[in-house]
Amino acid sequence: MKSQVRIIGGKWRGRKLEVVDGAGLRPTPDRIRETLFNWLDPMLRDANVLDCFAGSGVLGFEALSRGASRVTALERQQRALANLRDQAERLETSRFEIIAGDSRKLIGQLRQRFDIVFIDPPYAKPQLRAQAFEQLEIHDCLQPGAIIYFEWPLSDHFDLPSASLRWLKQKSAGQVKYAIAEWQGSR
């Protein structure tokens, strides 16, 4: 049996999403999502959002529910991909684009800029946080002032991967540390 998470705000508030079991898949808990989306609320309207490690898709679906114009979800695990497609179909949305593969390779192919980016890879692969951001920076995928969400285990040390980022907010809940940073780079 699949577990479930619920969308906590916006037009799909209360709708449940199924979550498949898979190595490294761990949906962001309600408590963290509530804080995160309170932080993001002023920036979400019509935002173009990228979820680099979509997993359950809950961050992307929550963003759409709360007013984002489009979400691009990158995921490499086949079971998670099939589940993402099922959930998008159940919610009857065409604004949730799912792309299969390794986010570090896919980012350079996106040919668009994003207002908000979620970077919360499997905890067992902490190097993916910096590697995904590096690809965003190299391929000029960030709008000026873009907001980047990072999540990592409380036991890990994490520094911003670029001098063009500055922390806006940080918090911890249980064994998780999470934060948003603002992109200050320009090209």
CORGI-V595539 format. One line per field, one symbol per residue. ss: DSSP state (a for helix, b for strand, c for the rest). A space follows every 10 residues. Layout:
BEGIN
ss = ???
END
This chain:
BEGIN
ss = ccbbbbcccc cccccbbbbc ccccccccca aaaaaaaaaa aaaacccbbb bccccccaaa aaaaaccccb bbbbbccaaa aaaaaaaaaa cccccbbbbb ccaaaaaaac cccbbbbbbc ccaaacaaaa aaaaaaaacc cbbbbbbbbb bbbccccccc ccccbbbbbb bbbccbbbbb bbbcccc
END
